Amino acid sequence: MMILLSPAKTLDFESKSPMEEYSELLFPEKAEYLSGKLKKMSARKLKSMMDISEDLAQLNAKRYQDWSLPFNSKNAKQAVYAFQGDVYLGMEAENFSKTVMNYAQDHLRILSGLYGVLRPLDLMQPYRLEMGTKWVITPKTTSLYKYWKKALTTEIKGAIAATDSKFLLNLASQEYAKAIDFKQIEIPVIAPEFKEERGDKFQMISFFAKKARGMMAAYIVKNKISELEDLKGFDSEGYTFNERLSDIGKDKWVFTRKST
């Protein structure tokens, strides 16, 4: 089973990585091209284009000034340890054994506006570039989706073939999933939903849903899940597969738990 995740805005480049092993970017030239263009932008331009605060604009202007290939263990960090958002809080990759991490390296892909796609141990430098950013890169390349879609779809198809995956588990947000041309994916694509039971209603709460995506990714790589039926065993932090709300025939998988 191949897994897709979104990146995180919150980054940690201060703490030491639990593992020394790392891998290199799949698309260094394409990332360097984007970084080169961003490097020429002022903090004011970044603030406007990315719709971020003045402080974040200054921070990211400096990040792009400092961004430079080649990456190594001194000037970069493995992606799965650098990202610190809700998904990664749920995944707790810092606790993965070497065996589990090796499996994740083959079966998990993180989509990225700057790097395209990252394997867990791919080195990266800090950045901010959402896939949905309104950026006309060239007159013909009017968005990051147009810039990345062909390359990312080809890469994901290759990873699916290399691992003989029977299913693609889309745990990425809609913003990032749109960077993949799912019409070209020849295996079933499953996008699980995570909801909280409150009274007689089921609600999707963003923080909990993001954390659940990370927990499900961890469940899959720790247990080497390859069959969809085994996905029903996911029970982290009280979630269970909800037969009533799901429609497996339409690839709709819903996991719920009672809200505390």
C-alpha positions in Angstrom: 0.0 0.0 0.0 1.3 3.4 -1.0 0.6 6.4 1.3 0.3 10.1 0.4 0.7 12.8 3.1 0.7 16.6 3.1 3.7 18.5 4.5 3.5 20.8 7.6 4.0 24.5 8.0 5.6 24.0 11.5 9.2 22.9 11.2 11.9 21.7 13.6 15.4 22.2 12.5 16.8 22.6 16.1 16.5 19.1 17.6 18.7 16.2 16.6 17.3 13.6 14.3 16.8 10.1 15.8 18.5 8.5 12.8 21.6 9.4 10.9 20.6 7.7 7.6 19.2 10.0 4.9 18.3 10.0 1.3 18.6 12.7 -1.4 15.8 14.7 -3.1 14.0 13.1 -6.0 13.7 16.4 -7.9 16.7 18.6 -6.9 16.8 20.6 -10.1 13.1 21.4 -10.1 13.3 22.5 -6.4 16.4 24.6 -7.1 14.7 26.3 -10.0 11.8 27.4 -7.7 14.1 28.4 -4.9 16.1 30.5 -7.3 13.0 32.4 -8.3 11.9 32.8 -4.6 15.4 34.0 -3.7 14.9 37.0 -5.9 11.7 38.0 -4.2 11.6 40.6 -1.4 9.9 39.9 1.9 7.1 42.2 0.8 6.5 40.2 -2.3 6.5 36.9 -0.4 4.1 38.4 2.2 1.7 39.3 -0.6 2.0 36.1 -2.6 1.9 33.7 0.3 -0.6 35.8 2.4 1.5 35.5 5.5 2.6 37.9 8.3 5.4 40.3 8.1 7.5 38.2 10.5 6.9 35.0 8.5 7.7 36.9 5.3 11.1 38.1 6.7 11.8 34.6 8.0 11.1 32.9 4.6 13.0 35.6 2.7 16.0 34.6 4.8 15.3 30.9 4.3 15.4 31.3 0.5 18.6 33.4 0.7 20.2 30.6 2.7 18.8 27.8 0.6 21.5 26.0 -1.3 22.4 22.6 -2.8 23.9 20.1 -2.1 22.2 19.2 1.1 24.0 17.3 3.8 23.3 16.3 7.4 24.8 19.6 8.7 22.7 22.0 6.6 19.5 20.0 6.2 17.3 17.5 8.0 15.2 14.4 7.0 11.7 15.5 6.0 9.8 13.2 8.4 11.7 14.6 11.4 11.6 18.2 10.2 7.8 18.5 9.8 6.1 19.1 13.1 2.4 19.7 12.2 -0.7 17.8 13.5 -0.2 14.9 11.0 3.4 14.4 12.3 2.3 14.7 15.9 0.0 11.8 15.3 2.6 9.7 13.3 5.4 10.0 15.9 8.0 9.0 13.4 10.7 9.7 16.0 9.7 6.5 17.6 10.0 4.3 14.5 12.5 1.5 14.6 14.9 1.3 11.7 12.9 -1.6 10.2 9.7 0.5 10.3 11.4 3.5 8.9 12.9 1.5 6.0 9.3 0.3 5.2 8.0 3.9 5.4 10.8 5.0 3.1 9.4 2.7 0.4 5.7 3.1 1.1 5.2 6.7 2.2 5.4 9.9 0.1 5.0 13.5 1.4 3.8 16.0 -1.2 5.5 19.5 -1.2 5.1 22.8 -3.0 8.9 23.3 -3.2 10.3 19.8 -3.3 7.5 18.1 -5.2 7.5 14.9 -3.3 9.7 13.7 -0.4 10.4 10.3 1.0 10.6 10.2 4.8 14.4 10.3 4.9 15.0 12.8 2.1 17.0 15.8 3.3 15.3 19.2 3.1 16.1 22.7 4.1 13.4 24.9 5.8 10.9 26.6 3.5 7.4 27.9 3.1 5.5 27.3 -0.1 2.0 25.9 -0.1 1.0 23.9 -3.2 -2.1 26.2 -3.6 0.0 29.4 -3.7 -1.2 31.7 -6.5 2.0 32.1 -8.4 2.5 32.5 -12.1 5.9 30.8 -12.4 6.2 31.4 -16.2 3.6 32.6 -18.7 2.9 28.9 -19.5 3.3 27.5 -16.0 0.6 29.5 -14.1 0.6 27.4 -10.9 2.5 24.9 -8.8 0.0 22.3 -9.9 1.0 22.8 -13.5 4.7 22.8 -12.5 4.5 19.5 -10.6 1.6 17.4 -11.7 3.2 15.4 -14.5 6.4 14.7 -12.5 4.6 13.8 -9.3 2.1 11.5 -11.0 4.9 9.7 -12.8 6.9 9.4 -9.6 3.9 8.0 -7.6 3.1 5.5 -10.4 6.7 4.4 -10.3 6.7 4.0 -6.5 3.4 2.0 -6.7 5.0 -0.4 -9.3 8.3 -0.7 -7.3 6.4 -1.8 -4.2 3.7 -3.8 -5.9 1.1 -1.8 -4.0 -2.5 -2.8 -4.6 -4.0 0.5 -3.2 -3.1 4.1 -2.9 -4.1 5.6 0.5 -4.6 9.3 0.1 -4.1 10.9 3.5 -3.1 14.3 2.0 -5.3 17.4 2.1 -7.3 18.3 -1.0 -4.8 21.2 -1.7 -2.0 18.7 -2.1 -3.8 15.8 -3.5 -4.8 18.0 -6.5 -1.1 17.8 -7.6 -1.6 14.2 -8.6 -3.5 13.1 -11.7 -5.5 10.3 -10.1 -7.0 9.3 -13.5 -3.6 7.9 -14.4 -3.4 5.8 -11.2 -4.3 2.3 -12.1 -5.1 1.0 -8.6 -7.9 2.0 -6.3 -7.4 5.3 -4.4 -8.8 5.4 -0.9 -9.2 8.7 1.0 -10.3 7.8 4.6 -12.4 10.2 6.6 -12.1 10.7 10.4 -15.0 12.0 12.4 -15.9 12.7 16.0 -19.2 11.4 17.4 -21.0 14.2 19.2 -24.5 13.4 20.4 -26.3 12.0 17.3 -23.9 13.7 14.8 -20.5 12.9 13.3 -18.3 15.9 12.7 -14.9 16.3 11.0 -12.7 18.3 13.3 -9.6 19.5 11.5 -7.0 19.1 14.2 -8.2 15.6 15.1 -8.6 14.5 11.5 -5.0 15.6 10.7 -3.6 13.8 13.7 -5.6 10.7 12.8 -4.1 10.7 9.3 -0.6 10.6 10.9 -1.7 7.8 13.2 -3.1 5.8 10.3 0.1 6.2 8.4 2.0 4.9 11.4 -0.4 2.0 11.8 0.2 1.0 8.2 4.0 1.1 8.2 4.3 -0.5 11.6 2.1 -3.4 10.6 3.1 -3.5 6.9 -0.6 -3.3 5.9 -1.0 -4.3 2.2 -4.7 -5.4 2.1 -7.6 -3.0 2.5 -9.5 -5.3 4.8 -6.7 -5.0 7.3 -7.2 -1.3 7.4 -10.4 -1.9 9.4 -8.1 -2.9 12.3 -7.0 0.7 12.8 -8.0 1.6 16.3 -5.6 4.3 17.5 -6.9 6.7 20.2 -10.4 5.2 20.1 -11.1 5.3 16.3 -13.0 2.4 14.8 -14.2 1.6 11.3 -17.8 2.8 10.9 -19.6 0.3 8.6 -22.8 2.4 8.6 -21.2 5.6 7.3 -18.8 3.9 5.0 -19.5 2.7 1.4 -16.6 0.4 0.5 -18.0 -0.1 -3.0 -17.5 3.6 -3.6 -14.1 3.6 -1.8 -15.6 5.6 1.1 -13.9 4.6 4.3 -15.0 6.4 7.5 -13.5 6.0 10.9 -15.2 7.5 14.0 -14.8 7.8 17.7 -16.9 9.1 20.6 -15.8 12.7 21.4 -14.3 13.0 24.9 
